[in-house]
């Protein structure tokens, strides 16, 4: 039977291979960098997932995936760095600087109410990654976020790398005693507590959420997992990050040269220099781009559009609804 969609896919593949051949001649691209995408668009990424069936998808996320949950990002005009005047900091980053925190923990804990709101819920973008995991194709989720929403969405711990730590747990700076998220949330919202101190009478050290401040080393797991995962990656999805914080941002280069990379973000970030210059970033704006797709918009809209193209829309909706039910009955105490 005549299948219009199949014919259209074959036709776009033909056009793509013709363009690839042309690029090989014009730009001298090696065959290994020829495009795996039928078209350089969200639809091309969806077709790739449907037809090439990648099994080692890596997702990299940043603060933009949690803004729809009510947590501000850092660098947008309404982000954290734009509203710190009242804290009298020497510079905005000082609020997350470990040496500043050692002597002035108060600004961080005053600000923590905004960064770690009560009753916060994962967003559709979080559930989309959970859906990739349910489909058995998620290699790992690398997040810069410290809000622990990945775990509230039900992601197994081994599937997530919290590159900058998370406030799932907290540690006493003096004796090393561990505290959970519930304990820290209660302290943050207790009007009589300015800075949380260790419960142990003989200690009373300052308890700090296990998030990585400027001046602290990244978790060892970030290195061990990234060395192992990125060479195996067959699709990279990047969402809601300005891609400026290193070494996280540099991970986009650690996948093989022909691996498709999809960026979903409100603004174009991590971009490369124009065609002809050496490759230093994502190349969606380059004329010789063969594998990068930039979808401009919110993470939630982006994943919904991708889910629709994949015919996963219903499953995503169900997953979101299931999450909502869990929250209305008993918010997870993680
Ligand atoms: P950032 O530098 O603030 O960049 C956020 C990016 O996301 C920007 O490019 C925005 O345009 C974009 N963006 C904002 N909202 C959306 C949206 N709804 N949909 C799509 N894109 C959007 O944040 P990064 O994550 O790149 O920077 C890394 C820092 C931020 C890490 O150290 C984090 O710990 C830190 N951070 C985390 C959180 C959190 O855990 N939710 C909140 C604020 C900051």
Boltz pocket constraint, residues with backbone or C-beta under 6 A from the ligand:
constraints:
  - pocket:
      binder: B
      contacts: [[A, 61], [A, 62], [A, 63], [A, 64], [A, 65], [A, 66], [A, 67], [A, 68], [A, 71], [A, 72], [A, 73], [A, 74], [A, 75], [A, 76], [A, 79], [A, 80], [A, 115], [A, 144], [A, 145], [A, 146], [A, 147], [A, 148], [A, 164], [A, 212], [A, 239], [A, 240], [A, 241], [A, 242], [A, 243], [A, 244], [A, 245], [A, 264], [A, 265], [A, 266], [A, 267], [A, 269], [A, 297], [A, 298], [A, 299], [A, 300]]
      max_distance: 6.0
